[in-house]
C-alpha cells in the first residue's frame, strides 16, 4: 500500500473448513466479525468459525486498539430505534407501546 500500512484478508472455502452449514449461515445472514488488537496489528475473524478474517497494521498500538474497540460491538440492543421509517414501522410501533407500558 502507498502509505506503508499492510492489510490482508482471507475467506476460506467450505471444503477447507469442513463447515458447510456455518458458511451457509454466513452467506445468508452475513459474517459476524469480532475484532481484536495485538500491538500494532488489528485482526478480525468471523465468530461463526467459517474462516473469514483478516488483519491490518496501524502506525501505533493505540490506533490499532482504538479501531478494534470501535468495530467490535454489536448493535442488537439498538435494533429498530434507528431504522428506516417504512421498513421497520411495526418494530417502531412495538417500541413505543413497550416504552409506554413500562412507565410508572
Backbone as a chain_set.jsonl record, in Angstrom:
{"seq": "XXXXXXXXXXXXXXXXXXXXXXXXXXXXXXXXXXXXXXXXXXXXXXXXXXXXXXXXXXXXXXXXXXXXXXXXXXXXXXXXXXXXXXXXXXXXXXXXXXXXXXXX", "coords": {"N": [[0.839, -1.177, 0.0], [0.433, 2.331, -0.592], [0.743, 4.057, 1.641], [2.214, 2.651, 3.462], [0.979, 0.912, 5.237], [0.088, -2.343, 6.073], [-2.242, -4.753, 4.861], [-4.415, -7.451, 5.024], [-6.676, -9.991, 3.938], [-8.812, -12.818, 4.127], [-10.807, -15.524, 2.961], [-12.076, -18.583, 3.741], [-12.785, -21.611, 1.993], [-15.762, -23.722, 2.034], [-15.021, -26.416, 1.884], [-12.42, -26.381, 2.806], [-12.698, -25.633, 5.483], [-14.52, -27.453, 6.418], [-17.048, -26.9, 7.276], [-19.782, -26.538, 6.092], [-22.418, -25.816, 6.755], [-22.07, -23.676, 8.498], [-20.869, -21.831, 6.817], [-22.978, -21.434, 5.047], [-24.781, -20.149, 6.753], [-23.365, -17.765, 7.138], [-23.401, -16.795, 4.534], [-26.105, -16.297, 4.197], [-26.925, -14.66, 6.406], [-24.768, -12.976, 6.759], [-21.379, -12.264, 7.78], [-20.23, -12.508, 11.158], [-18.237, -10.6, 12.467], [-15.505, -10.424, 14.77], [-13.362, -8.263, 16.436], [-9.955, -7.661, 17.277], [-6.947, -6.483, 18.879], [-3.439, -6.668, 18.737], [-0.595, -5.368, 19.716], [0.534, -3.401, 17.087], [-1.169, -4.465, 15.256], [-4.369, -5.017, 14.027], [-6.814, -7.474, 14.14], [-9.386, -9.421, 12.581], [-11.978, -11.813, 12.689], [-14.436, -14.189, 11.704], [-17.015, -14.905, 13.923], [-18.454, -17.199, 13.705], [-16.796, -19.202, 12.907], [-16.2, -19.665, 10.164], [-13.976, -19.196, 8.744], [-13.443, -16.754, 7.571], [-11.667, -13.714, 7.638], [-9.12, -11.327, 8.61], [-6.386, -8.952, 8.685], [-4.883, -5.862, 9.753], [-2.306, -3.505, 9.775], [-1.422, -0.892, 11.905], [-0.071, 2.447, 12.528], [0.5, 2.777, 15.265], [0.204, 1.064, 18.455], [-1.898, 2.113, 19.976], [-3.641, 3.199, 18.074], [-4.422, 0.877, 16.7], [-5.747, -0.498, 18.773], [-7.781, 1.356, 19.299], [-9.344, 1.353, 16.89], [-10.049, -1.377, 16.794], [-11.609, -1.674, 19.129], [-13.648, 0.098, 18.499], [-14.859, -1.077, 16.262], [-15.606, -3.571, 17.253], [-18.35, -4.258, 18.299], [-21.746, -4.974, 19.071], [-24.804, -4.177, 17.694], [-27.317, -4.985, 18.469], [-29.012, -4.303, 20.589], [-29.94, -1.856, 19.852], [-31.65, -2.289, 17.788], [-34.157, -1.383, 15.585], [-34.566, 1.134, 16.673], [-33.242, 3.123, 15.254], [-34.122, 2.798, 12.627], [-35.075, 2.417, 9.132], [-37.903, 4.332, 8.07], [-40.34, 3.161, 6.879], [-39.728, 0.424, 6.444], [-39.204, -0.766, 8.939], [-41.418, -0.145, 10.423], [-43.467, -1.575, 11.963], [-41.867, -2.509, 14.09], [-41.027, -0.121, 15.245], [-43.487, 0.848, 16.232], [-44.023, -1.162, 18.123], [-41.893, -0.678, 19.935], [-42.639, 1.865, 20.918], [-45.108, 1.296, 22.204], [-44.219, -0.581, 24.06], [-42.466, 0.988, 25.578], [-44.239, 2.826, 26.716], [-45.794, 1.126, 28.309], [-44.021, 0.429, 30.31], [-43.661, 2.685, 31.814], [-44.133, 4.289, 34.974]], "CA": [[0.0, 0.0, 0.0], [1.263, 3.514, -0.699], [1.028, 4.719, 2.906], [3.051, 1.798, 4.286], [0.206, 0.048, 6.123], [-0.206, -3.652, 5.485], [-3.637, -5.148, 5.008], [-4.679, -8.758, 4.438], [-7.997, -10.561, 4.204], [-8.945, -14.149, 3.544], [-12.066, -16.236, 3.17], [-11.843, -19.999, 3.494], [-13.874, -22.312, 1.318], [-16.4, -24.7, 2.921], [-14.262, -27.663, 1.889], [-11.228, -26.178, 3.629], [-13.073, -25.553, 6.899], [-15.359, -28.577, 6.797], [-18.236, -26.368, 7.928], [-20.659, -26.006, 5.044], [-23.601, -25.183, 7.35], [-21.646, -22.391, 9.04], [-20.673, -20.948, 5.677], [-24.307, -21.092, 4.554], [-25.299, -19.123, 7.663], [-22.675, -16.507, 6.841], [-23.877, -16.304, 3.244], [-27.481, -15.812, 4.34], [-27.042, -13.596, 7.406], [-23.566, -12.163, 6.802], [-20.392, -12.655, 8.784], [-20.289, -11.861, 12.478], [-16.825, -10.369, 12.748], [-15.021, -9.987, 16.071], [-12.123, -7.533, 16.215], [-9.017, -7.625, 18.392], [-5.684, -5.817, 18.551], [-2.224, -7.112, 19.404], [0.439, -4.434, 19.263], [0.078, -2.503, 16.021], [-1.98, -5.238, 14.308], [-5.771, -5.288, 14.328], [-7.269, -8.677, 13.454], [-10.804, -9.723, 12.65], [-12.356, -13.137, 12.204], [-15.859, -14.463, 11.862], [-17.325, -15.602, 15.164], [-19.073, -18.485, 13.354], [-15.711, -20.11, 12.502], [-16.256, -20.032, 8.748], [-12.649, -18.988, 8.185], [-13.279, -15.395, 7.053], [-10.965, -12.832, 8.553], [-8.013, -10.58, 8.044], [-5.634, -8.128, 9.618], [-4.394, -4.581, 9.246], [-1.284, -2.931, 10.631], [-1.567, 0.546, 12.132], [1.194, 3.062, 12.923], [0.751, 2.672, 16.704], [-0.696, 0.15, 19.163], [-3.088, 2.849, 20.422], [-4.552, 3.298, 16.935], [-4.981, -0.459, 16.462], [-6.715, -0.757, 19.843], [-8.899, 2.28, 19.106], [-10.2, 0.862, 15.814], [-10.588, -2.689, 17.161], [-12.703, -1.499, 20.1], [-14.762, 0.787, 17.835], [-15.54, -2.013, 15.367], [-16.036, -4.786, 17.948], [-19.562, -4.048, 19.097], [-22.959, -5.5, 18.466], [-25.854, -3.172, 17.804], [-28.63, -5.639, 18.579], [-29.868, -3.61, 21.548], [-30.479, -0.667, 19.191], [-32.443, -2.716, 16.642], [-35.46, -0.766, 15.457], [-34.6, 2.503, 17.17], [-32.753, 3.994, 14.194], [-34.414, 2.009, 11.437], [-35.811, 3.13, 8.083], [-39.266, 4.631, 8.506], [-41.364, 2.21, 6.458], [-39.302, -0.968, 6.533], [-39.253, -1.257, 10.312], [-42.525, 0.549, 11.068], [-44.067, -2.363, 13.055], [-40.96, -2.556, 15.226], [-41.094, 1.193, 15.886], [-44.743, 0.877, 16.988], [-43.847, -2.032, 19.272], [-41.035, 0.016, 20.897], [-43.419, 2.931, 21.567], [-46.061, 0.657, 23.121], [-43.447, -1.208, 25.138], [-41.929, 2.056, 26.41], [-45.373, 3.379, 27.49], [-46.257, 0.165, 29.313], [-43.05, 0.356, 31.388], [-43.659, 3.913, 32.6], [-44.953, 4.144, 36.212]], "C": [[0.887, 1.244, 0.0], [1.615, 4.145, 0.637], [1.819, 3.846, 3.876], [2.293, 0.898, 5.239], [-0.123, -1.25, 5.406], [-1.652, -4.018, 5.771], [-3.828, -6.495, 4.326], [-6.089, -9.19, 4.784], [-8.074, -11.901, 3.515], [-10.321, -14.71, 3.859], [-11.811, -17.686, 2.805], [-13.044, -20.62, 2.807], [-14.496, -23.317, 2.274], [-15.63, -26.01, 2.994], [-13.033, -27.551, 2.786], [-11.567, -26.167, 5.11], [-13.869, -26.761, 7.353], [-16.654, -28.145, 7.456], [-19.159, -25.721, 6.9], [-21.87, -25.291, 5.637], [-23.259, -23.812, 7.934], [-21.478, -21.389, 7.913], [-22.01, -20.535, 5.083], [-24.929, -20.016, 5.439], [-24.662, -17.77, 7.384], [-23.123, -15.941, 5.507], [-25.273, -15.715, 3.351], [-27.539, -14.586, 5.244], [-25.849, -12.647, 7.44], [-22.63, -12.637, 7.897], [-20.627, -11.894, 10.074], [-18.838, -11.681, 12.943], [-16.596, -9.932, 14.181], [-13.641, -9.392, 15.832], [-11.273, -7.56, 17.471], [-7.731, -6.949, 17.928], [-4.564, -6.405, 19.396], [-1.095, -6.245, 18.882], [-0.133, -3.501, 18.212], [-0.847, -3.196, 15.026], [-3.397, -5.42, 14.841], [-6.18, -6.5, 13.501], [-8.778, -8.804, 13.584], [-11.02, -11.112, 12.093], [-13.823, -13.362, 12.516], [-16.072, -15.312, 13.105], [-17.923, -16.984, 14.89], [-18.062, -19.514, 12.855], [-15.811, -20.571, 11.059], [-14.907, -19.838, 8.067], [-12.418, -17.603, 7.623], [-12.569, -14.541, 8.091], [-9.859, -12.086, 7.851], [-7.294, -9.794, 9.112], [-5.2, -6.843, 8.934], [-3.399, -4.025, 10.26], [-1.447, -1.419, 10.69], [-0.229, 1.13, 12.594], [1.528, 2.921, 14.41], [-0.194, 1.657, 17.334], [-1.979, 0.84, 19.624], [-4.11, 2.961, 19.293], [-5.199, 1.952, 16.648], [-6.04, -0.791, 17.503], [-7.965, 0.108, 19.686], [-9.862, 1.746, 18.048], [-10.812, -0.499, 16.149], [-11.751, -2.541, 18.136], [-13.896, -0.781, 19.467], [-15.555, -0.171, 16.943], [-16.144, -3.206, 16.099], [-17.194, -4.491, 18.887], [-20.744, -4.595, 18.336], [-24.086, -4.517, 18.731], [-27.24, -3.786, 17.949], [-29.559, -4.926, 19.54], [-30.487, -2.352, 20.951], [-31.363, -1.007, 17.997], [-33.821, -2.058, 16.658], [-35.532, 0.672, 15.927], [-34.156, 3.511, 16.105], [-32.952, 3.295, 12.856], [-35.092, 2.868, 10.372], [-37.286, 3.238, 8.456], [-40.263, 3.544, 8.128], [-40.971, 0.765, 6.685], [-39.452, -1.551, 7.923], [-40.393, -0.607, 11.095], [-43.177, -0.283, 12.177], [-43.169, -2.425, 14.289], [-40.928, -1.225, 15.968], [-42.351, 1.308, 16.751], [-44.609, 0.031, 18.254], [-42.987, -1.351, 20.335], [-41.805, 1.113, 21.63], [-44.405, 2.359, 22.587], [-45.342, 0.079, 24.313], [-42.911, -0.151, 26.104], [-43.036, 2.647, 27.278], [-45.813, 2.431, 28.585], [-45.297, 0.048, 30.48], [-42.997, 1.618, 32.232], [-44.562, 3.756, 33.81], [-46.192, 4.986, 36.193]], "O": [[1.991, 1.207, 0.544], [2.695, 4.722, 0.765], [2.069, 4.263, 5.007], [2.927, 0.168, 6.0], [-0.564, -1.24, 4.257], [-2.211, -3.636, 6.799], [-3.442, -6.662, 3.169], [-6.63, -8.793, 5.816], [-7.483, -12.106, 2.455], [-10.914, -14.406, 4.894], [-11.382, -17.986, 1.691], [-14.181, -20.2, 3.019], [-13.844, -23.734, 3.231], [-15.587, -26.648, 4.046], [-12.651, -28.516, 3.448], [-10.777, -26.656, 5.918], [-13.898, -27.07, 8.544], [-17.297, -28.948, 8.132], [-19.291, -24.498, 6.854], [-22.312, -24.276, 5.098], [-24.073, -22.89, 7.869], [-21.892, -20.236, 8.032], [-22.162, -19.391, 4.656], [-25.538, -19.073, 4.932], [-25.344, -16.745, 7.392], [-23.217, -14.723, 5.358], [-25.591, -14.739, 2.67], [-28.142, -13.577, 4.878], [-25.918, -11.607, 8.094], [-23.044, -13.328, 8.827], [-21.155, -10.781, 10.075], [-18.298, -12.489, 13.699], [-17.382, -9.17, 14.744], [-12.838, -9.968, 15.098], [-11.788, -7.492, 18.586], [-7.464, -6.855, 16.73], [-4.713, -6.612, 20.601], [-0.687, -6.378, 17.728], [-1.173, -2.879, 18.429], [-1.268, -2.578, 14.049], [-3.601, -5.908, 15.952], [-5.923, -6.55, 12.298], [-9.372, -8.356, 14.565], [-10.346, -11.539, 11.156], [-14.372, -12.801, 13.463], [-15.388, -16.315, 13.309], [-17.896, -17.848, 15.766], [-18.454, -20.597, 12.42], [-15.541, -21.734, 10.756], [-14.72, -20.272, 6.93], [-11.295, -17.291, 7.227], [-12.847, -14.643, 9.285], [-9.685, -12.203, 6.637], [-7.563, -9.95, 10.304], [-5.155, -6.751, 7.707], [-3.639, -4.076, 11.466], [-1.591, -0.754, 9.664], [0.657, 0.382, 13.009], [2.701, 2.941, 14.784], [-1.278, 1.413, 16.806], [-3.037, 0.213, 19.658], [-5.312, 2.833, 19.529], [-6.399, 1.888, 16.38], [-7.107, -1.304, 17.166], [-9.08, -0.361, 19.915], [-11.069, 1.69, 18.284], [-11.972, -0.748, 15.822], [-12.772, -3.212, 17.986], [-15.037, -1.026, 19.857], [-16.782, -0.086, 16.876], [-17.107, -3.797, 15.611], [-17.038, -4.477, 20.108], [-20.736, -4.667, 17.107], [-24.289, -4.08, 19.864], [-28.235, -3.16, 17.583], [-30.774, -4.934, 19.339], [-31.464, -1.833, 21.491], [-31.784, -0.11, 17.266], [-34.559, -2.171, 17.637], [-36.492, 1.37, 15.598], [-34.656, 4.635, 16.072], [-32.026, 3.219, 12.048], [-35.624, 3.933, 10.683], [-37.844, 2.338, 9.083], [-40.974, 3.049, 9.003], [-41.809, -0.043, 7.084], [-39.796, -2.724, 8.065], [-40.326, -0.531, 12.322], [-43.425, 0.258, 13.255], [-43.665, -2.397, 15.415], [-40.814, -1.205, 17.193], [-42.289, 1.807, 17.874], [-45.03, 0.452, 19.332], [-43.308, -1.43, 21.521], [-41.641, 1.276, 22.839], [-44.524, 2.874, 23.698], [-45.793, 0.224, 25.45], [-42.901, -0.368, 27.316], [-42.807, 2.94, 28.451], [-46.168, 2.872, 29.678], [-45.705, -0.391, 31.555], [-42.346, 1.624, 33.276], [-45.636, 3.164, 33.708], [-46.966, 4.968, 37.15]]}, "num_chains": 1, "name": "protein.A"}
